[in-house]
Amino acid sequence: MPRAIGIVRRSSLNQKENLSFEIQEQEILTRARMEGYELIEIIKEDAESSYHKNVKQRSGMQELLTKVLDDTLGIEAVFFYDESRITRQFDDFTLYIYRPIKFEKPYVKFFSTEYIGEWDPYDLLTTLKLANAAEESIKKSMRAKDAQKTLLKEGKRPGSKIPFGYSYDEDGEITPDRNAQIVRYIFSLAAYGHAEDIIANHLNDVEIPSPKGKKWTGKTIDYILNNQFYLGHLSWNIAVSRNTSRRKQRGEYDLLQNHHEEIISATLWYLAHQVIELHKRQGKNNNTPFLIRNLLYCNSCNVALQSKDYTPSKSKKKYWVYRCPSCKSKIEATSLQDTILNDLYSKWDMKLATMKDDGKKMLSQRTKTLTTQLNHVKEQIRHIETSEKYLAESNSTNGHQWDFVLNTAKTMLIDQQTRFTNALENIDAITSDPNFDELMNQLLETNIQSFTNPEIRTIMLLFFKQIKIDFEQEHNIYVEYDLCPFTDIDIPAMS
């Protein structure tokens, strides 16, 4: 008997408990026997959307294409249930599966369980069925989106799983549950410089169950740290598309502020994200023994010193040094770091006592600067819009060229406007946060001498602007402190 292959698809996870696969498989087996083919395999596509993914993105379809074109398998026919099982995008199955197979192997036939005889994608009835399947998916998508928009306008959360740390109370309200303290713990560890994978390993070591009751992973920690639901806000339609994890910019998605009780304060959120960004810029190895890497400069050459590990392979003693790439001068790392840390310890209680006031003053000044910049950008946008109006009313032969230039400039200015607006919103959230003083007090009351390497490295990045060493003057050290944790000019958006 000639050999054939089949393909079935379950369109959503909701179908896992029904007989979707079994029904399709039975129909395909019956039809294959009727046509006189031996069905060697039925490929299963489990919960892969044929509306949001074309056939080139679906693993089952690519497996089907590969196996049919494999000469060693000798496949001469393809069986499927109906058009809605193979595509919801009208022509992608014909373009990327049917045609390539027919081009390479014209003798291969296609069969649908709803037709007698060979399936023809160019037949009028088939075309109508493909169009109907695509139209049905579009209507379902539009109905779902309309329902979501209605709920959002009413200040309600569209149906989806509540994030870890929340549950519904007796009145159906979203409230923090017993896992909220774990979420706060995760943000606190991130604010002290611990990487996502390290936090995940720590939670696994102390046997705290993950949201799914399994092992924690760095991706789960990253998702929690970037979910502003914990700020009390409801964001919706935030992904650029279903096929990417990239997020839209603030202002491009639906946001209901103060929708429910927050678990994380604005101050802790910002500190955690500033620390994450600092470590990204300065190197992701938070647990480095080179605690002042990228902060240490040669006073004579004014270049950053490089961190070097000269430890022999079998040596018990570590030979870590900082070395100037210009003048080649170097200094032993551990003793230098001890000297700088001792200086920090001596100033911790005295100088950091003013940190709260300094932070608020700096944020107030930054608000004035950002407001000035924002007003300037808005004025530029108004000028461009006036020019666009004038251009539309004129009959200039170069109108299309100027229209492109003005539109490009306007797009860039709108991006700047969004960034400045987000920064002002974040500053306002921090300065009006009732937990600001409490969080700062916790930091001040912490025994810095008990910190681990990642925590000390974080303190260095937060509270030091620059450290210079003078190799020509007996290794004199010049330390420039920045005793305020809010160091970035452009505050990252809470999204």
The 8 nearest C-alpha neighbors of each residue, nearest first, counted from 0:
[[1, 36, 37, 2, 35, 3, 38, 32],
 [2, 0, 36, 37, 75, 3, 74, 35],
 [1, 3, 37, 74, 36, 75, 38, 0],
 [4, 2, 76, 38, 74, 75, 77, 37],
 [3, 5, 77, 40, 38, 39, 41, 78],
 [6, 4, 41, 78, 77, 79, 42, 40],
 [5, 7, 42, 41, 79, 43, 78, 8],
 [8, 6, 43, 44, 42, 23, 79, 20],
 [9, 7, 44, 84, 43, 10, 45, 6],
 [8, 10, 45, 46, 11, 44, 19, 14],
 [9, 11, 46, 48, 47, 8, 45, 14],
 [12, 10, 46, 13, 14, 9, 47, 48],
 [11, 13, 14, 15, 46, 10, 9, 45],
 [14, 12, 11, 15, 16, 17, 10, 46],
 [13, 15, 12, 17, 16, 11, 9, 19],
 [16, 14, 12, 13, 17, 11, 9, 19],
 [15, 17, 14, 18, 13, 12, 19, 20],
 [18, 16, 14, 15, 19, 13, 20, 21],
 [17, 19, 21, 20, 22, 16, 14, 15],
 [20, 18, 22, 21, 17, 9, 23, 14],
 [21, 19, 23, 22, 18, 24, 7, 9],
 [20, 22, 18, 24, 23, 19, 25, 26],
 [23, 21, 25, 19, 24, 20, 18, 26],
 [22, 24, 26, 20, 21, 25, 80, 27],
 [25, 23, 27, 21, 26, 22, 20, 28],
 [26, 24, 28, 22, 27, 23, 21, 29],
 [25, 27, 29, 23, 24, 28, 30, 22],
 [26, 28, 30, 24, 29, 25, 31, 23],
 [29, 27, 25, 31, 30, 26, 24, 32],
 [30, 28, 26, 32, 27, 31, 25, 33],
 [29, 31, 33, 27, 32, 28, 26, 112],
 [30, 32, 28, 34, 36, 33, 29, 27],
 [33, 31, 35, 29, 34, 30, 36, 28],
 [32, 34, 30, 31, 35, 29, 36, 28],
 [33, 35, 31, 32, 36, 30, 116, 29],
 [34, 36, 32, 33, 31, 0, 37, 1],
 [37, 35, 1, 31, 2, 0, 32, 34],
 [36, 38, 2, 3, 0, 1, 39, 31],
 [39, 37, 3, 4, 40, 2, 36, 31],
 [38, 40, 4, 37, 3, 2, 41, 5],
 [41, 39, 4, 38, 5, 42, 3, 6],
 [40, 42, 5, 6, 4, 43, 7, 39],
 [41, 43, 6, 5, 7, 40, 59, 44],
 [44, 42, 7, 8, 6, 45, 41, 59],
 [45, 43, 8, 59, 47, 7, 9, 46],
 [44, 46, 9, 47, 8, 43, 10, 11],
 [47, 45, 11, 10, 9, 12, 48, 44],
 [48, 46, 45, 10, 44, 49, 57, 11],
 [47, 49, 50, 10, 51, 52, 46, 11],
 [48, 50, 52, 86, 87, 51, 53, 47],
 [51, 49, 87, 48, 52, 88, 136, 53],
 [50, 52, 48, 49, 53, 241, 242, 87],
 [53, 51, 49, 50, 56, 48, 54, 57],
 [52, 54, 55, 56, 49, 91, 57, 51],
 [53, 55, 57, 56, 60, 92, 91, 52],
 [56, 54, 53, 57, 61, 95, 60, 52],
 [57, 55, 54, 53, 52, 58, 61, 60],
 [58, 56, 54, 60, 59, 55, 61, 52],
 [57, 59, 61, 60, 62, 56, 44, 55],
 [60, 58, 62, 44, 61, 57, 63, 42],
 [61, 59, 63, 62, 57, 58, 54, 64],
 [60, 62, 64, 58, 63, 59, 65, 57],
 [61, 63, 59, 65, 60, 64, 58, 66],
 [64, 62, 60, 61, 66, 65, 67, 59],
 [65, 63, 61, 67, 62, 66, 60, 68],
 [66, 64, 62, 68, 63, 67, 61, 69],
 [67, 65, 69, 63, 68, 64, 62, 72],
 [66, 68, 64, 69, 74, 65, 63, 100],
 [67, 69, 65, 66, 70, 64, 100, 103],
 [70, 68, 66, 67, 71, 72, 65, 73],
 [71, 69, 73, 72, 68, 67, 74, 66],
 [70, 72, 69, 73, 74, 68, 66, 67],
 [73, 71, 70, 74, 69, 66, 67, 2],
 [72, 74, 70, 71, 75, 2, 69, 67],
 [73, 75, 2, 3, 67, 72, 76, 4],
 [76, 74, 107, 3, 2, 108, 73, 1],
 [77, 75, 108, 3, 107, 109, 74, 4],
 [76, 78, 109, 4, 5, 3, 110, 108],
 [79, 77, 5, 110, 111, 109, 27, 4],
 [80, 78, 111, 6, 5, 81, 7, 27],
 [79, 81, 112, 111, 23, 84, 27, 7],
 [80, 82, 83, 84, 111, 79, 113, 112],
 [83, 81, 84, 85, 129, 86, 128, 132],
 [82, 84, 132, 81, 86, 85, 87, 129],
 [85, 83, 82, 81, 8, 86, 80, 7],
 [84, 86, 82, 83, 92, 81, 49, 87],
 [87, 85, 49, 88, 83, 84, 92, 82],
 [86, 88, 133, 50, 49, 132, 89, 83],
 [87, 89, 133, 86, 50, 90, 91, 53],
 [90, 88, 129, 130, 133, 87, 91, 86],
 [89, 91, 93, 92, 88, 94, 129, 86],
 [90, 92, 94, 93, 95, 88, 89, 53],
 [93, 91, 96, 95, 94, 90, 54, 86],
 [92, 94, 97, 90, 91, 96, 95, 98],
 [95, 93, 91, 92, 98, 96, 90, 97],
 [94, 96, 92, 91, 93, 99, 97, 98],
 [97, 95, 92, 99, 98, 93, 94, 100],
 [96, 98, 93, 100, 99, 101, 92, 95],
 [97, 99, 101, 100, 94, 96, 102, 93],
 [100, 98, 102, 101, 96, 97, 103, 95],
 [101, 99, 103, 102, 97, 98, 104, 96],
 [100, 102, 105, 104, 98, 99, 103, 97],
 [103, 101, 99, 100, 104, 105, 98, 97],
 [104, 102, 100, 101, 99, 105, 68, 98],
 [103, 105, 101, 106, 100, 102, 107, 68],
 [106, 104, 101, 107, 102, 103, 100, 108],
 [105, 107, 104, 108, 75, 101, 76, 103],
 [108, 106, 75, 76, 105, 104, 101, 109],
 [109, 107, 76, 77, 106, 75, 117, 110],
 [110, 108, 77, 118, 76, 117, 78, 107],
 [111, 109, 78, 118, 117, 77, 79, 112],
 [110, 112, 79, 113, 80, 81, 114, 78],
 [111, 113, 80, 114, 30, 27, 26, 81],
 [112, 114, 111, 81, 115, 80, 110, 82],
 [115, 113, 111, 112, 116, 118, 110, 117],
 [114, 116, 117, 113, 112, 111, 118, 110],
 [115, 117, 114, 118, 110, 34, 111, 109],
 [118, 116, 110, 109, 119, 108, 115, 114],
 [117, 119, 110, 109, 111, 120, 116, 114],
 [118, 120, 121, 122, 117, 125, 109, 110],
 [121, 119, 122, 125, 126, 118, 93, 123],
 [122, 120, 119, 126, 123, 125, 124, 118],
 [121, 123, 125, 119, 124, 120, 126, 118],
 [124, 122, 126, 125, 127, 121, 120, 128],
 [125, 123, 127, 126, 122, 128, 121, 129],
 [126, 124, 128, 122, 127, 123, 120, 129],
 [125, 127, 123, 129, 124, 128, 130, 122],
 [128, 126, 130, 124, 125, 129, 131, 123],
 [127, 129, 131, 125, 130, 126, 132, 124],
 [130, 128, 89, 126, 132, 131, 127, 82],
 [129, 131, 127, 133, 128, 132, 89, 134],
 [130, 132, 128, 134, 129, 133, 127, 135],
 [133, 131, 129, 135, 83, 130, 87, 134],
 [132, 134, 87, 130, 88, 136, 131, 135],
 [135, 133, 131, 137, 136, 132, 130, 138],
 [134, 136, 138, 132, 137, 133, 131, 139],
 [137, 135, 139, 133, 138, 134, 140, 132],
 [138, 136, 134, 140, 135, 139, 141, 133],
 [137, 139, 141, 135, 140, 136, 142, 134],
 [140, 138, 136, 142, 141, 137, 143, 135],
 [139, 141, 137, 143, 138, 142, 136, 144],
 [140, 142, 138, 144, 143, 139, 145, 137],
 [143, 141, 145, 139, 144, 140, 138, 146],
 [144, 142, 140, 146, 141, 145, 139, 147],
 [143, 145, 147, 141, 146, 142, 148, 140],
 [146, 144, 148, 142, 147, 143, 141, 149],
 [145, 147, 149, 143, 144, 148, 142, 150],
 [146, 148, 144, 150, 145, 149, 157, 151],
 [149, 147, 151, 145, 150, 146, 144, 152],
 [150, 148, 146, 152, 147, 151, 145, 153],
 [149, 151, 155, 153, 147, 152, 148, 157],
 [150, 152, 154, 148, 153, 155, 149, 147],
 [153, 151, 149, 154, 150, 148, 155, 147],
 [152, 154, 150, 151, 155, 149, 148, 156],
 [155, 153, 151, 152, 150, 156, 255, 258],
 [154, 156, 150, 151, 153, 157, 152, 258],
 [155, 157, 158, 151, 150, 154, 233, 159],
 [158, 156, 147, 150, 159, 155, 151, 146],
 [157, 159, 156, 160, 147, 161, 155, 150],
 [160, 158, 157, 161, 156, 162, 235, 147],
 [159, 161, 162, 158, 163, 157, 166, 156],
 [160, 162, 165, 159, 163, 166, 173, 164],
 [163, 161, 165, 164, 160, 228, 166, 223],
 [162, 164, 165, 210, 161, 178, 179, 182],
 [165, 163, 179, 178, 176, 175, 162, 182],
 [166, 164, 175, 176, 174, 163, 162, 161],
 [165, 167, 173, 174, 176, 175, 168, 161],
 [168, 166, 173, 171, 172, 174, 169, 165],
 [167, 169, 171, 172, 170, 166, 173, 174],
 [170, 168, 171, 167, 172, 173, 166, 174],
 [171, 169, 168, 172, 167, 173, 174, 166],
 [170, 172, 167, 168, 169, 173, 166, 174],
 [171, 173, 167, 168, 170, 174, 169, 166],
 [174, 172, 167, 166, 259, 165, 168, 171],
 [173, 175, 165, 166, 167, 172, 260, 176],
 [176, 174, 165, 179, 164, 166, 262, 177],
 [175, 177, 165, 178, 164, 179, 166, 174],
 [176, 178, 179, 180, 164, 175, 181, 165],
 [179, 177, 164, 181, 180, 176, 182, 163],
 [180, 178, 164, 182, 181, 177, 176, 175],
 [179, 181, 183, 182, 178, 184, 177, 164],
 [182, 180, 184, 178, 179, 183, 185, 164],
 [181, 183, 179, 185, 184, 180, 186, 164],
 [184, 182, 180, 186, 181, 185, 187, 263],
 [183, 185, 181, 187, 182, 186, 180, 188],
 [184, 186, 182, 188, 183, 187, 181, 189],
 [187, 185, 189, 183, 188, 184, 190, 271],
 [188, 186, 190, 184, 189, 185, 183, 191],
 [187, 189, 191, 185, 190, 186, 193, 184],
 [188, 190, 186, 193, 192, 271, 191, 187],
 [271, 189, 191, 187, 188, 192, 270, 274],
 [192, 190, 188, 454, 189, 193, 457, 187],
 [193, 191, 189, 457, 190, 454, 453, 274],
 [192, 194, 189, 188, 191, 453, 197, 198],
 [193, 195, 197, 196, 198, 192, 189, 285],
 [194, 196, 217, 198, 197, 220, 199, 221],
 [197, 195, 217, 199, 198, 194, 200, 216],
 [196, 198, 200, 194, 199, 195, 201, 193],
 [199, 197, 201, 195, 196, 200, 194, 202],
 [198, 200, 215, 196, 216, 202, 197, 201],
 [201, 199, 203, 197, 198, 202, 204, 196],
 [200, 202, 204, 198, 203, 199, 197, 205],
 [203, 201, 199, 205, 207, 204, 200, 206],
 [202, 204, 206, 200, 201, 205, 207, 215],
 [205, 203, 201, 206, 202, 200, 207, 199],
 [204, 206, 202, 203, 207, 201, 200, 208],
 [207, 205, 203, 204, 208, 202, 201, 214],
 [206, 208, 202, 205, 203, 209, 204, 215],
 [209, 207, 212, 206, 213, 210, 214, 203],
 [208, 210, 212, 215, 211, 213, 214, 207],
 [211, 209, 212, 163, 208, 213, 215, 162],
 [212, 210, 209, 213, 208, 214, 215, 163],
 [211, 213, 209, 208, 210, 214, 215, 207],
 [212, 214, 209, 211, 208, 215, 210, 203],
 [215, 213, 209, 203, 216, 208, 212, 199],
 [214, 216, 199, 209, 203, 219, 213, 202],
 [217, 215, 199, 219, 218, 196, 214, 220],
 [216, 218, 196, 195, 220, 219, 199, 221],
 [219, 217, 221, 216, 220, 222, 195, 196],
 [218, 220, 222, 216, 221, 217, 223, 215],
 [219, 221, 217, 223, 218, 222, 195, 224],
 [220, 222, 218, 224, 219, 223, 217, 225],
 [223, 221, 219, 225, 220, 224, 226, 218],
 [224, 222, 220, 226, 225, 221, 219, 182],
 [223, 225, 221, 222, 226, 220, 186, 185],
 [226, 224, 222, 223, 227, 221, 494, 493],
 [227, 225, 223, 228, 224, 222, 229, 494],
 [228, 226, 229, 230, 225, 232, 494, 493],
 [227, 229, 232, 230, 231, 226, 233, 234],
 [228, 230, 227, 262, 231, 261, 263, 226],
 [231, 229, 261, 227, 228, 263, 232, 262],
 [230, 232, 261, 259, 257, 260, 228, 229],
 [233, 231, 256, 228, 257, 258, 230, 255],
 [232, 234, 255, 228, 254, 258, 256, 235],
 [235, 233, 254, 253, 232, 255, 237, 252],
 [234, 236, 253, 237, 252, 254, 233, 151],
 [235, 237, 252, 238, 253, 234, 239, 247],
 [236, 238, 252, 235, 247, 246, 239, 234],
 [239, 237, 246, 240, 247, 236, 245, 244],
 [238, 240, 246, 247, 245, 237, 243, 241],
 [241, 239, 238, 242, 243, 244, 245, 246],
 [240, 242, 243, 238, 51, 239, 244, 52],
 [241, 243, 240, 244, 52, 51, 239, 238],
 [244, 242, 245, 240, 241, 239, 238, 246],
 [243, 245, 246, 238, 242, 239, 240, 241],
 [246, 244, 243, 239, 238, 247, 240, 237],
 [247, 245, 238, 239, 237, 244, 248, 494],
 [246, 248, 239, 237, 238, 251, 249, 252],
 [249, 247, 251, 250, 246, 252, 494, 237],
 [248, 250, 251, 494, 247, 252, 492, 421],
 [249, 251, 252, 248, 417, 253, 254, 247],
 [252, 250, 249, 248, 247, 253, 237, 236],
 [251, 253, 237, 236, 250, 235, 254, 249],
 [254, 252, 235, 234, 236, 255, 251, 237],
 [255, 253, 234, 233, 256, 252, 235, 232],
 [254, 256, 233, 232, 258, 234, 257, 253],
 [255, 257, 232, 258, 254, 233, 231, 234],
 [258, 256, 231, 232, 259, 255, 260, 261],
 [257, 259, 232, 256, 231, 255, 233, 260],
 [260, 258, 231, 257, 261, 173, 232, 174],
 [261, 259, 231, 174, 262, 175, 258, 257],
 [260, 262, 231, 230, 229, 263, 259, 264],
 [261, 263, 229, 230, 179, 260, 264, 175],
 [264, 262, 230, 229, 261, 183, 268, 267],
 [265, 263, 267, 266, 268, 230, 434, 262],
 [264, 266, 268, 429, 267, 428, 269, 432],
 [267, 265, 429, 269, 264, 268, 435, 270],
 [266, 268, 270, 264, 269, 265, 271, 263],
 [269, 267, 265, 271, 266, 270, 264, 272],
 [268, 270, 272, 266, 271, 267, 273, 265],
 [271, 269, 267, 273, 272, 268, 190, 274],
 [190, 272, 270, 274, 268, 189, 269, 273],
 [271, 273, 275, 269, 274, 270, 276, 268],
 [274, 272, 270, 276, 275, 271, 269, 277],
 [273, 275, 277, 271, 272, 276, 190, 270],
 [276, 274, 272, 278, 273, 277, 271, 279],
 [277, 275, 279, 273, 274, 278, 272, 280],
 [278, 276, 274, 280, 279, 275, 273, 281],
 [277, 279, 281, 275, 283, 280, 276, 282],
 [280, 278, 276, 283, 282, 277, 281, 275],
 [281, 279, 277, 278, 282, 276, 283, 275],
 [282, 280, 278, 279, 277, 293, 283, 292],
 [283, 281, 279, 278, 284, 280, 285, 277],
 [282, 284, 279, 278, 285, 281, 280, 194],
 [283, 285, 286, 282, 287, 278, 194, 453],
 [286, 284, 453, 287, 283, 192, 278, 193],
 [287, 285, 453, 284, 452, 288, 456, 193],
 [286, 288, 289, 285, 284, 290, 452, 453],
 [289, 287, 290, 286, 452, 333, 319, 456],
 [290, 288, 287, 292, 291, 306, 332, 319],
 [289, 291, 456, 288, 292, 287, 455, 336],
 [292, 290, 294, 289, 295, 293, 459, 456],
 [291, 293, 294, 289, 290, 295, 306, 305],
 [294, 292, 295, 303, 291, 281, 304, 305],
 [295, 293, 465, 291, 292, 466, 296, 464],
 [294, 296, 466, 467, 293, 304, 303, 291],
 [297, 295, 303, 467, 304, 302, 301, 466],
 [296, 298, 301, 468, 300, 299, 302, 467],
 [299, 297, 469, 301, 467, 468, 300, 296],
 [298, 300, 297, 301, 469, 470, 471, 302],
 [299, 301, 297, 302, 298, 325, 326, 296],
 [302, 300, 297, 298, 299, 296, 303, 467],
 [303, 301, 296, 300, 297, 304, 323, 325],
 [302, 304, 296, 295, 293, 297, 305, 301],
 [305, 303, 323, 322, 296, 321, 295, 302],
 [304, 306, 322, 321, 323, 307, 303, 324],
 [305, 307, 321, 320, 322, 292, 304, 289],
 [308, 306, 320, 319, 321, 309, 305, 322],
 [307, 309, 319, 310, 318, 320, 306, 317],
 [310, 308, 318, 319, 307, 311, 320, 317],
 [309, 311, 318, 317, 308, 312, 314, 319],
 [312, 310, 314, 313, 309, 318, 317, 315],
 [311, 313, 314, 310, 315, 309, 317, 316],
 [314, 312, 311, 315, 310, 316, 317, 309],
 [313, 315, 311, 316, 312, 310, 317, 318],
 [316, 314, 317, 313, 310, 311, 312, 318],
 [317, 315, 314, 318, 310, 311, 313, 319],
 [316, 318, 310, 319, 315, 314, 309, 308],
 [319, 317, 310, 309, 308, 320, 316, 331],
 [318, 320, 308, 332, 307, 317, 331, 309],
 [321, 319, 331, 332, 307, 330, 306, 322],
 [320, 322, 306, 330, 329, 305, 304, 332],
 [323, 321, 329, 305, 304, 328, 327, 324],
 [322, 324, 304, 327, 328, 325, 326, 329],
 [325, 323, 327, 326, 322, 304, 305, 302],
 [324, 326, 323, 327, 300, 302, 328, 322],
 [325, 327, 328, 323, 324, 300, 299, 322],
 [328, 326, 323, 324, 325, 322, 329, 304],
 [329, 327, 323, 326, 322, 470, 330, 324],
 [328, 330, 322, 321, 323, 327, 320, 331],
 [331, 329, 321, 320, 332, 322, 328, 335],
 [330, 332, 320, 333, 319, 334, 321, 335],
 [331, 333, 320, 335, 319, 334, 321, 336],
 [334, 332, 336, 335, 331, 337, 319, 320],
 [333, 335, 337, 336, 332, 331, 338, 330],
 [336, 334, 338, 332, 337, 333, 339, 331],
 [337, 335, 339, 333, 338, 334, 340, 332],
 [336, 338, 340, 334, 335, 339, 341, 333],
 [337, 339, 335, 341, 336, 340, 334, 342],
 [340, 338, 342, 336, 341, 337, 343, 335],
 [339, 341, 343, 337, 342, 338, 336, 344],
 [342, 340, 344, 338, 343, 339, 337, 345],
 [341, 343, 339, 345, 340, 344, 338, 346],
 [342, 344, 340, 346, 341, 345, 347, 339],
 [345, 343, 341, 347, 346, 342, 340, 447],
 [344, 346, 342, 343, 347, 341, 348, 349],
 [345, 347, 343, 349, 344, 350, 348, 342],
 [346, 348, 344, 351, 349, 345, 343, 350],
 [349, 347, 346, 351, 350, 352, 443, 345],
 [348, 350, 346, 347, 352, 351, 345, 353],
 [351, 349, 352, 346, 347, 348, 353, 482],
 [350, 352, 354, 353, 347, 348, 349, 482],
 [351, 353, 350, 354, 349, 348, 355, 443],
 [354, 352, 351, 356, 355, 357, 350, 349],
 [353, 355, 351, 357, 352, 356, 483, 358],
 [356, 354, 358, 357, 353, 359, 439, 436],
 [355, 357, 359, 358, 354, 353, 360, 361],
 [358, 356, 354, 360, 355, 359, 353, 361],
 [357, 359, 361, 355, 356, 360, 483, 354],
 [358, 360, 362, 356, 361, 357, 363, 355],
 [361, 359, 363, 357, 362, 358, 356, 364],
 [360, 362, 364, 358, 363, 359, 357, 365],
 [361, 363, 365, 359, 364, 360, 366, 358],
 [364, 362, 360, 366, 361, 365, 359, 367],
 [365, 363, 361, 367, 366, 362, 360, 368],
 [364, 366, 362, 368, 367, 363, 369, 361],
 [367, 365, 363, 369, 364, 368, 370, 362],
 [366, 368, 370, 364, 365, 369, 371, 363],
 [369, 367, 365, 371, 370, 366, 372, 364],
 [368, 370, 372, 366, 371, 367, 373, 365],
 [371, 369, 373, 367, 372, 368, 366, 374],
 [372, 370, 368, 374, 369, 373, 375, 367],
 [371, 373, 369, 375, 370, 374, 376, 368],
 [372, 374, 370, 376, 375, 371, 369, 419],
 [375, 373, 377, 371, 376, 372, 370, 378],
 [374, 376, 372, 378, 373, 377, 371, 379],
 [375, 377, 379, 373, 378, 374, 380, 412],
 [378, 376, 374, 380, 379, 375, 373, 381],
 [377, 379, 381, 375, 376, 380, 374, 382],
 [378, 380, 376, 382, 381, 377, 383, 375],
 [381, 379, 377, 383, 378, 382, 409, 384],
 [380, 382, 384, 378, 379, 383, 385, 377],
 [383, 381, 379, 385, 380, 384, 386, 378],
 [384, 382, 386, 380, 385, 381, 387, 379],
 [383, 385, 387, 381, 386, 382, 380, 388],
 [386, 384, 382, 388, 383, 387, 381, 389],
 [385, 387, 383, 389, 384, 388, 390, 382],
 [388, 386, 384, 390, 385, 389, 383, 391],
 [387, 389, 385, 391, 386, 390, 384, 392],
 [388, 390, 386, 392, 387, 391, 385, 393],
 [391, 389, 387, 393, 392, 388, 386, 398],
 [392, 390, 388, 389, 393, 387, 394, 398],
 [391, 393, 389, 390, 388, 394, 387, 395],
 [394, 392, 390, 391, 395, 389, 398, 388],
 [393, 395, 396, 392, 398, 390, 391, 397],
 [394, 396, 398, 397, 393, 390, 399, 391],
 [395, 397, 398, 394, 399, 400, 393, 401],
 [398, 396, 395, 400, 399, 401, 402, 394],
 [397, 399, 395, 401, 400, 396, 402, 390],
 [398, 400, 402, 401, 397, 403, 396, 395],
 [401, 399, 403, 402, 397, 398, 404, 405],
 [402, 400, 404, 398, 403, 399, 405, 397],
 [401, 403, 399, 405, 400, 404, 398, 406],
 [402, 404, 406, 400, 401, 405, 407, 399],
 [405, 403, 401, 407, 402, 406, 408, 400],
 [406, 404, 408, 402, 407, 403, 409, 401],
 [405, 407, 409, 403, 408, 404, 402, 410],
 [408, 406, 410, 404, 409, 405, 403, 411],
 [409, 407, 405, 411, 410, 406, 412, 404],
 [408, 410, 406, 412, 411, 407, 405, 413],
 [411, 409, 413, 407, 412, 408, 406, 414],
 [412, 410, 414, 408, 409, 413, 415, 407],
 [411, 413, 415, 409, 414, 410, 416, 408],
 [412, 414, 416, 410, 415, 411, 409, 417],
 [415, 413, 411, 417, 412, 416, 418, 410],
 [416, 414, 412, 418, 413, 417, 419, 411],
 [415, 417, 413, 419, 414, 418, 373, 420],
 [416, 418, 420, 414, 415, 419, 421, 413],
 [419, 417, 415, 421, 420, 416, 422, 414],
 [420, 418, 422, 416, 421, 417, 373, 415],
 [421, 419, 417, 423, 422, 418, 416, 424],
 [420, 422, 424, 418, 419, 423, 492, 417],
 [421, 423, 419, 425, 490, 424, 420, 426],
 [424, 422, 426, 420, 425, 421, 427, 419],
 [423, 425, 421, 427, 422, 426, 428, 420],
 [424, 426, 428, 422, 427, 423, 421, 429],
 [427, 425, 423, 429, 428, 424, 430, 422],
 [426, 428, 424, 430, 425, 429, 431, 423],
 [427, 429, 425, 426, 431, 430, 432, 265],
 [428, 430, 432, 426, 266, 427, 265, 431],
 [431, 429, 427, 432, 428, 426, 359, 435],
 [430, 432, 428, 429, 427, 433, 435, 426],
 [431, 433, 429, 434, 435, 430, 428, 265],
 [434, 432, 435, 431, 436, 437, 430, 264],
 [433, 435, 437, 432, 436, 438, 264, 266],
 [436, 434, 438, 432, 437, 433, 266, 439],
 [437, 435, 439, 438, 434, 440, 355, 433],
 [438, 436, 440, 434, 439, 435, 441, 433],
 [439, 437, 441, 435, 440, 436, 434, 442],
 [438, 440, 442, 436, 441, 437, 443, 435],
 [441, 439, 443, 437, 442, 438, 444, 436],
 [440, 442, 438, 444, 439, 443, 445, 437],
 [441, 443, 439, 445, 440, 444, 438, 446],
 [444, 442, 440, 441, 445, 439, 351, 348],
 [443, 445, 441, 442, 440, 446, 348, 439],
 [446, 444, 442, 443, 447, 441, 449, 440],
 [447, 445, 448, 449, 444, 450, 443, 442],
 [446, 448, 449, 450, 445, 344, 455, 347],
 [449, 447, 446, 450, 344, 451, 445, 455],
 [448, 450, 447, 446, 451, 445, 455, 454],
 [451, 449, 447, 448, 454, 455, 452, 446],
 [450, 452, 454, 453, 455, 449, 456, 286],
 [451, 453, 455, 454, 286, 456, 450, 288],
 [454, 452, 286, 285, 456, 455, 192, 451],
 [455, 453, 457, 191, 451, 456, 452, 192],
 [456, 454, 458, 452, 457, 453, 450, 451],
 [455, 457, 290, 453, 459, 454, 458, 452],
 [458, 456, 454, 460, 455, 459, 192, 461],
 [457, 459, 455, 461, 460, 456, 462, 454],
 [460, 458, 456, 457, 461, 462, 463, 455],
 [461, 459, 457, 458, 462, 463, 456, 277],
 [460, 462, 458, 459, 484, 463, 457, 486],
 [463, 461, 481, 482, 459, 480, 460, 458],
 [464, 462, 480, 481, 459, 465, 460, 461],
 [465, 463, 479, 481, 480, 462, 294, 466],
 [464, 466, 294, 479, 463, 478, 295, 467],
 [467, 465, 478, 295, 477, 294, 296, 479],
 [468, 466, 296, 477, 298, 297, 295, 476],
 [467, 469, 476, 297, 298, 475, 474, 470],
 [468, 470, 474, 298, 475, 471, 472, 297],
 [469, 471, 474, 472, 473, 468, 328, 475],
 [470, 472, 469, 473, 474, 299, 475, 298],
 [473, 471, 469, 474, 470, 475, 468, 476],
 [474, 472, 475, 471, 470, 469, 476, 468],
 [473, 475, 470, 469, 472, 468, 476, 471],
 [474, 476, 469, 473, 468, 472, 477, 470],
 [475, 477, 468, 467, 474, 478, 469, 466],
 [478, 476, 467, 466, 468, 479, 475, 469],
 [477, 479, 466, 480, 465, 476, 467, 463],
 [480, 478, 465, 464, 463, 466, 477, 481],
 [479, 481, 463, 464, 462, 482, 478, 465],
 [482, 480, 462, 463, 464, 483, 479, 461],
 [481, 483, 462, 480, 354, 351, 484, 350],
 [482, 484, 358, 485, 354, 481, 462, 357],
 [483, 485, 461, 486, 462, 482, 358, 270],
 [486, 484, 483, 487, 358, 270, 362, 461],
 [485, 487, 484, 488, 483, 461, 481, 462],
 [488, 486, 489, 490, 485, 273, 491, 484],
 [487, 489, 490, 486, 365, 485, 422, 369],
 [490, 488, 487, 491, 422, 419, 418, 492],
 [489, 491, 422, 487, 488, 492, 425, 426],
 [492, 490, 489, 493, 422, 273, 272, 269],
 [491, 493, 494, 421, 490, 422, 425, 249],
 [494, 492, 491, 227, 425, 269, 249, 268],
 [493, 492, 227, 249, 225, 226, 248, 246]]
